[in-house]
Amino acid sequence: MKAPNKTYFYRARNAIYHLFRSLRVQHGETVLVPAYHSGNEVWAMRAAGASTRFYSIHRNLEPDLDELARLAKSENARALFVIHFLGWPQPMKELTALCRERGMILIEDCALSLLSQPGGQPLGSWGDYAIFCLYKTLPVPNGGLLVQNGSVAGSLTAPELTPCDLASVAGRTTELMLEWIRSRSDGAGAMLTGLKRLVGRTLSALRLERLPVGDIGFDPASVNVGMSPLGLALLKRCDYEEIRRRRRNNFLFLYQQLGGKVAVLREELEEGVCPLFFPLLVPDKAAAARALWDRGITAVEFWNSGDPEATRDAFPEAHFLRDHVLELPIHQDITPSQLEYMADQVLSLKRLV
Ligand SMILES: Cc1ncc(COP(=O)(O)O)c(C=O)c1O
């Protein structure tokens, strides 16, 4: 967070939209985007007028560098959009060299990789621009960040943003607090889940529209909403070193508890990498997720689908990841006894893992 040129938004997709608006990608120029993506980033840049071309991502989460070099030429690429998946880095030395050689703008999407600094160099410090999603890693109700490392555009440094409404902040903050209490109190789970629903229903009954976070889709009506003052204040109170340390320890502890008996997407954890979650590889994601939810574990079916243009035929390996990557929580509030329980439950699933 020491980058000199930072602009905060309600969500990261707003930052992507504003960045691409200011880049003014011309007719006939394209942006190279990984075929493995959430969809939100793609729709934000298209809404800002950019034409996208997809590139392959292998099962190890890395691009095919030869294919990228070919596409850079054949697609008249103005920019390369790189996603650092789940905290693990993309091959930045090679990608920066390619961008320099082809005169392409390099944009790092660190929505899933806040606080990752493999080899001591923070992700988001290689490219001309970087975007971050704050609420995925930190206990803040909302927040996206745009960092400008190269030439600085004034329109991006101080865009005219409207304040985020109170209902959105109150709703999400209450949810965060209830989740935090629930993760610490055995037996209170059902009561707190009921309370969370009640808060949601009350805000809806009062007809208080809330802007979501963590949803899929792009809403042009909310691109100019800023991060809430509460979120900005909370950022100053976070212990970033400690968050990275706990996430790393949780990853390594869960990995050790699973004892090599299940398939894991990334097994190595280079110094400085801050994992977003524990990526299991399972044969049937939906069934495994259901079974874990039944056992009280909030497994997430990560990125089941993306933009329809990145088809299964053209990008089989990205679709392999969509079919098989299951997210297990290892965030800073998860305790060793919860991880032991999680590992026992995963190992008990038998054919589902
Ligand atoms: C890789 C990636 N980039 C950008 C975004 C946009 O993040 P936000 O939800 O903060 O708009 C997301 C998530 O939606 C994402 O997964």
The ligand as an ORCA input file, in Angstrom:
! r2SCAN-3c Opt
* xyz 0 1
  C      -9.775    -11.135    -11.243
  C     -10.812    -10.131    -10.831
  N     -10.692     -8.858    -11.243
  C     -11.575     -7.910    -10.906
  C     -12.673     -8.207    -10.129
  C     -13.620     -7.120     -9.752
  O     -13.605     -6.980     -8.346
  P     -14.790     -6.189     -7.603
  O     -15.717     -7.245     -7.088
  O     -14.108     -5.471     -6.471
  O     -15.396     -5.298     -8.564
  C     -12.850     -9.517     -9.679
  C     -14.011     -9.923     -8.896
  O     -15.116     -9.666     -9.239
  C     -11.900    -10.507    -10.027
  O     -12.020    -11.772     -9.614
*
